Amino acid sequence: MVAGRGARRRGGANMGLLTIGAFARASRLSPKALRLYDELGLLPPARVDPYSGYRLYDPAQLERARLVAWLRRLGMPLAGIRAVCELEPEAAAREVRAYWARVEADTAARRDLAAFLVDHLSGRDTTMSSDHTTLGIRYAVLSDTGSVRESNDDAGYAGPRLLAVADGFGGGRHAGEAAIEALKPLDAGVPGGELLSALEEAAHRARESVSALAASDPALRDVGTTLTAMVWSGSRLGLVHIGDSRAYVLRDGELFQITHDHTVVQSLLDEGRITPEEAASHPSGRCCCAPWAVVRRSSRTSPCGTPAPRTAICCARTG
């Protein structure tokens, strides 16, 4: 009789709750996934039966469970899903938008790399037909102090195969010059199949040059520089970029920025925390989150594809 009354009490406490199997079918999540999400605190059950240990879910949890399932289908990491689930709907929408913008940027970079590898492995970057027209570039470089600053820490270079700009800071004109000097051997020419590796090695040399400069004099310990450079090889372009100097392409009368600023403001924009209008006057507008300084940072090298004829390419530093 006592056991019977206990069973009835347990049944009453569990009334209206779904077993893990029923909840899995309703939410389209597997029982294994539900157990994992419980362990991570992402989707804990409404109740765990103290006698059987069974997980029991409230039907009201289905909305959160379905949101988790949708976000997993997007490929969002579990930590990101937890953050989205705790936000109000409008803020959650901004977070999803920012996440997808990062996915698209990464996908575009991988697509360019895949195209480069296809051309490289099939020999298209080194083999040219007899009727192929060799492309070339016309180049120039200009640096101006402007009407606001008293000095100019920018350094630039333009050659037959190399375009580069570096913006030094902390009295860092010499840092920008050192970074560009390390890249100048690329202007002599690089085989198409070795473009990215040669560019990456040159970027490492540039970083070491800046670090050596900072270590050479206590007065220079805080110097650093941004760097944006493009190298031409046959019919291919390679890009290295760190900081907030920029590379643009002018094609058919339209100007496109092809680099992504490594700044505090840009990261806030990417995350949807501020609007473009707010970014224009943000107090952290000049703060880089990835310049080359004494602290080692990773640069990004990537293939830029094959430019169309009569395309203008610009490496620039403004502000």
C-alpha positions in Angstrom: 0.0 0.0 0.0 2.8 2.4 0.9 4.6 1.6 -2.4 1.3 2.2 -4.3 0.8 5.6 -2.7 4.4 6.6 -3.5 3.9 5.6 -7.1 0.8 7.7 -7.3 2.6 10.7 -5.8 5.4 10.3 -8.3 2.9 10.0 -11.1 1.2 13.2 -9.9 4.4 15.1 -9.8 5.3 14.0 -13.3 1.9 14.7 -14.7 2.1 16.8 -17.9 5.8 16.3 -18.3 7.4 14.5 -21.3 9.8 11.7 -21.1 13.1 12.2 -22.9 12.0 10.0 -25.7 8.8 11.9 -26.3 10.6 15.2 -25.9 13.2 14.1 -28.4 10.6 13.3 -31.0 8.8 16.6 -30.5 11.9 18.7 -30.6 13.8 16.7 -33.4 16.7 16.4 -31.0 18.1 13.0 -30.2 18.1 11.7 -26.6 21.9 11.6 -26.8 21.9 15.3 -27.7 19.4 16.1 -24.9 21.6 14.4 -22.4 24.6 16.4 -23.6 22.7 19.7 -23.5 21.6 18.8 -19.9 25.2 18.2 -18.8 26.3 21.6 -20.4 23.4 23.4 -18.8 22.1 24.4 -22.2 18.7 22.6 -21.9 18.3 21.0 -18.5 15.1 18.9 -17.9 12.3 20.4 -15.9 12.6 17.5 -13.5 14.7 14.4 -12.8 12.7 11.6 -11.2 14.5 11.0 -7.9 13.6 7.3 -8.0 14.3 6.3 -11.6 16.7 9.1 -12.6 14.6 9.7 -15.8 14.8 13.1 -17.3 11.4 14.8 -17.7 10.7 17.9 -19.8 8.0 20.5 -19.8 6.2 21.0 -23.1 7.0 24.8 -22.6 10.7 23.9 -23.2 10.0 22.9 -26.8 10.5 26.4 -28.1 14.0 26.6 -26.7 14.8 23.1 -27.8 13.7 23.9 -31.4 15.8 27.1 -31.3 18.8 25.0 -30.2 18.2 22.5 -33.0 18.0 25.3 -35.6 21.2 27.0 -34.4 23.0 23.7 -34.5 21.9 23.2 -38.1 23.6 26.6 -38.7 26.8 25.2 -37.3 26.8 27.6 -34.3 29.1 26.4 -31.5 27.3 25.4 -28.2 28.8 28.4 -26.4 27.3 30.7 -28.9 23.9 28.9 -28.7 23.9 29.3 -25.0 24.5 33.0 -25.4 21.7 33.4 -28.0 19.2 31.5 -25.9 19.7 33.8 -22.9 19.2 37.0 -25.0 16.0 38.9 -25.7 14.6 38.2 -29.2 16.0 41.4 -30.8 19.4 41.0 -29.3 19.4 37.3 -30.2 18.6 38.2 -33.8 21.6 40.5 -33.9 23.8 37.8 -32.5 22.7 35.3 -35.2 23.2 37.9 -37.9 26.7 38.6 -36.7 27.5 34.9 -36.5 26.4 34.3 -40.0 28.4 37.3 -41.3 31.5 35.6 -39.9 30.5 32.3 -41.5 30.1 34.0 -44.9 33.5 35.8 -44.6 35.2 32.5 -43.6 33.4 30.7 -46.5 34.5 33.3 -49.0 38.1 33.0 -47.8 38.0 29.2 -48.1 36.3 29.5 -51.6 39.2 31.6 -52.8 41.7 29.2 -51.3 40.0 26.3 -53.0 40.0 28.0 -56.4 43.7 28.8 -55.9 44.5 25.2 -55.0 42.5 23.9 -58.0 44.5 26.1 -60.3 47.8 25.3 -58.6 47.2 21.5 -58.6 46.0 21.5 -62.3 49.0 23.5 -63.4 47.0 26.5 -64.6 49.0 29.0 -62.6 52.3 28.1 -64.4 51.2 26.9 -67.8 50.1 29.4 -70.4 48.9 28.8 -73.9 50.6 30.5 -76.8 47.8 32.9 -77.4 47.7 34.0 -73.7 48.1 37.7 -73.2 50.3 38.5 -70.2 48.8 41.0 -67.9 50.8 43.7 -66.1 50.3 46.6 -63.7 51.0 50.3 -63.7 51.8 51.5 -60.3 52.5 54.6 -58.2 52.8 55.5 -54.5 52.0 58.7 -52.6 52.1 59.7 -49.0 50.8 63.0 -47.5 50.7 64.3 -44.0 47.3 65.9 -44.5 45.9 68.9 -42.7 45.6 67.5 -39.2 48.8 65.7 -38.3 52.2 67.3 -37.8 54.1 64.2 -38.8 53.5 61.2 -41.0 54.3 57.7 -39.8 53.0 56.0 -43.0 55.3 54.0 -45.3 54.4 52.9 -48.8 55.9 51.0 -51.7 54.8 50.3 -55.3 56.7 48.2 -57.7 56.1 45.9 -60.7 54.9 43.1 -58.5 54.5 44.4 -55.0 52.1 47.0 -53.5 52.4 47.7 -49.8 51.4 50.3 -47.2 52.3 50.3 -43.5 51.1 52.7 -40.8 53.5 52.9 -37.9 52.6 54.1 -34.4 54.5 55.0 -31.3 56.9 57.0 -33.4 56.8 54.1 -35.6 57.6 55.4 -39.1 60.7 53.2 -39.0 58.6 50.2 -38.0 56.5 50.6 -41.2 59.6 51.0 -43.3 61.2 47.9 -41.7 58.1 45.9 -42.4 58.0 47.0 -46.1 61.7 46.5 -46.5 61.2 42.8 -45.5 58.7 42.4 -48.3 60.7 44.1 -51.1 62.4 40.8 -52.3 59.0 39.7 -53.5 59.1 42.4 -56.1 61.7 40.4 -57.9 59.1 37.7 -58.7 57.5 34.7 -57.1 56.3 31.5 -58.9 52.5 31.3 -58.9 52.5 28.0 -57.0 54.7 29.5 -54.2 52.8 32.7 -53.9 51.1 32.2 -50.5 54.1 30.5 -48.9 56.5 33.2 -50.1 54.1 35.9 -48.9 53.7 34.2 -45.5 57.5 33.9 -45.1 57.9 37.5 -46.0 55.3 38.5 -43.4 57.2 36.6 -40.7 60.4 38.4 -41.7 58.5 41.7 -41.5 57.2 40.9 -38.0 60.7 39.9 -36.9 62.2 43.1 -38.2 59.6 45.2 -36.3 60.3 43.2 -33.1 64.1 43.7 -33.6 63.6 47.4 -34.0 61.5 47.6 -30.8 64.2 45.7 -28.9 67.0 47.8 -30.2 66.2 50.9 -28.2 64.2 51.4 -25.0 62.7 54.5 -26.6 61.3 52.3 -29.4 59.8 49.6 -27.3 56.2 50.6 -28.0 56.5 51.0 -31.8 54.5 48.9 -34.1 52.8 49.0 -37.5 50.0 47.8 -39.6 50.7 46.1 -42.9 48.6 45.6 -46.0 50.4 44.3 -49.1 49.6 42.6 -52.4 51.9 40.5 -54.6 51.4 39.9 -58.3 52.5 36.6 -59.8 51.6 35.7 -63.4 47.8 36.0 -63.4 47.4 35.7 -59.6 47.4 38.1 -56.7 48.2 37.3 -53.0 47.3 39.5 -50.1 48.7 39.9 -46.5 46.8 42.0 -44.1 47.0 43.0 -40.5 45.6 46.1 -38.7 43.4 48.7 -40.3 45.2 49.8 -43.4 43.1 48.7 -46.4 43.1 47.2 -49.9 40.5 48.3 -52.4 39.6 47.2 -55.9 38.1 49.7 -58.4 36.2 47.9 -61.1 33.5 49.1 -63.5 33.4 52.5 -61.7 32.7 50.9 -58.2 35.1 50.8 -55.3 35.2 47.6 -53.2 37.1 47.1 -49.9 38.6 43.6 -49.9 40.2 43.7 -46.5 38.6 43.6 -43.0 39.7 46.1 -40.4 41.2 44.6 -37.3 39.8 47.3 -35.0 37.7 47.4 -31.9 34.9 49.3 -33.7 34.9 46.8 -36.6 34.5 43.9 -34.1 31.6 45.7 -32.5 30.0 46.2 -35.9 30.5 42.5 -36.8 28.8 41.5 -33.6 25.9 43.8 -34.3 26.5 45.8 -31.1 26.7 49.2 -32.9 25.4 50.6 -36.1 27.5 52.1 -38.9 26.4 55.5 -37.9 27.6 54.9 -34.3 30.9 53.5 -35.6 31.7 56.8 -37.4 31.9 58.7 -34.1 32.9 55.8 -31.7 35.6 56.8 -29.2 37.6 53.6 -29.9 37.6 54.3 -33.7 41.4 54.4 -33.8 42.1 51.4 -31.6 43.5 48.4 -33.5 43.1 45.0 -32.0 45.8 43.4 -34.2 48.7 45.6 -35.2 52.2 44.3 -35.4 54.0 45.3 -32.2 56.4 43.6 -29.8 53.6 41.1 -29.0 53.5 38.4 -31.7 50.3 38.4 -33.8 49.2 36.2 -36.7 48.8 37.8 -40.1 46.4 36.5 -42.7 47.5 35.6 -46.2 45.1 34.7 -48.9 44.8 34.3 -52.7 42.9 37.2 -54.3 42.1 35.4 -57.5 42.7 36.6 -61.0 41.9 40.3 -61.6 40.0 41.4 -64.7 41.7 43.6 -67.2 41.6 47.4 -66.4 41.1 46.8 -62.7 42.6 49.3 -60.2 44.0 47.9 -57.0 44.8 50.3 -54.1 46.5 49.7 -50.8 45.7 52.7 -48.6 45.9 54.1 -45.1 43.5 56.9 -44.2 43.0 58.9 -41.0 
